[in-house]
Amino acid sequence: MILGQILPGDRLQQPLTPELAAAEVGGLAYDSRRVQPGDLFFAFPGLHADGREFARDALARGAVAIVAESTPPEDLAARWVRVEHGRRTLALAARNFYGKPDERLGLTGITGTNGKTTTAYLIDSVLRAAGATTAMIGTIAYHVAGRVLAAVNTTPESLDLMRILCELQQAGGTHATMEVSSHALDLGRVYGLQFHTVVFTNLTRDHLDYHRSMEAYFAAKQSLFDGAGGPPPKFAVLNRDDAYARQIKLHRQTEVFWYGLGQERDLRARHINSSFQGLRFDVQFGKLRFAVESPLLGKINVYNILAACGAGLSYGIAPETVARGIAALQAVPGRFERVDEGQPFVVAVDYAHTDDALRNTIAVARGLNPKRIVTLFGCGGDRDRAKRPLMGQAAAEASDFVVLTSDNPRSEDPLAIMNDALVGIRRVDVPLVIEPDRATAIARALNEAREGDIVILAGKGHETYQVLKDRTIQFDDRAVAREVLRGYGYHKTP
């Protein structure tokens, strides 16, 4: 494909020269280390490095031209394409280069603070129950027509995303479900995509180290419903019980499914039965009613299931097939995932890393009527400091015993992070253990547990590592908990 066909003309700060417009392009790249001869290299500012610094390296490796927002160095001007917005231009260029696969796929985007991952797993299960070959893109991993890839970001860079969609289409795939983060929306990673259905779960305080205000955080989410550079979605599935969802502005062509627990909701749950075995309830949508059963636990998953039902119905999937897909999903990694070694108390690992998510997770546990709830948590370093006391207060108010430890401290002092959380914990009179070493803290939490208790290991969920100041180490809450339980003499027989 020639360069003039790849780059949208309205994004260029100046017209392409005839020589550049006719240049053959064999691929696209935004990492100079991966440039192959014939590639078009996109150089845009990043969090830790400026891609423009690598322009000469990319050209030395055989790049046909550089695309960037900045004015070119004088000696590179002949092979420099200046654009208004580098990342958005990359998204549109990648879409052109790979033949716009999103136009031939049913693309579902899920945004919000909490519940995105579980909702994505549920929707993917519903689509596969309907016989679809699918891709699922999100925080835990990228699943592409049965192949599993490691997830670098919740939402991959636009070029990587387009490669995934192209691979899915070539494998005979029909539908892709993806978590769409606020970072991805702000950085243009999904810019120009054509979404069939978009889902909004909820919005609570998170990522303010990046967005700086809830208004900016919400604005990023809103952009998905505006089309995020592409056409507005055909369908929107919105949580009527969330105040921010009720502020979402929709295009007149977008059909909306409002879900929730109130009577005025389009899609609601009735006769909810919640137990250790999971959830059972009736879904009501107008005159349509159907029963669903799920091994997932707690009220928060009623919302996630309703969102998945709405997405399934937006594709015209029959209610009985939707119900079959919901029932087929046995668990989501790191989302109230149980560690069972035959101990007389429940151990659950969960990704909750905001105050709202902590409250929701503890509420799931409380709904199972335990004798006590022991909550272990920490706060991430190099992230919004203001949410740390809120998380501490949430854990203290909702739990019977709290273990404060380290999460991913990154470049910060773990003790300083814990002190921030301690401010919130001390607003409540609750038994407390403070232990910065996470493995030791897990052992202390499990040692505290008695028959009938629930121990929640919160914050890291599916993660298999811990990010320290000078290195990243292997660390999995589930594996550590299992080892500790076996050390205490428990061992589940097959």
Summary of the structure (lengths in Angstrom):
residues: 494
radius of gyration: 24.0
end to end distance: 57.0
largest distance: 76.5
contacts: 1804
relative contact order: 0.09
helix: 37%
strand: 23%
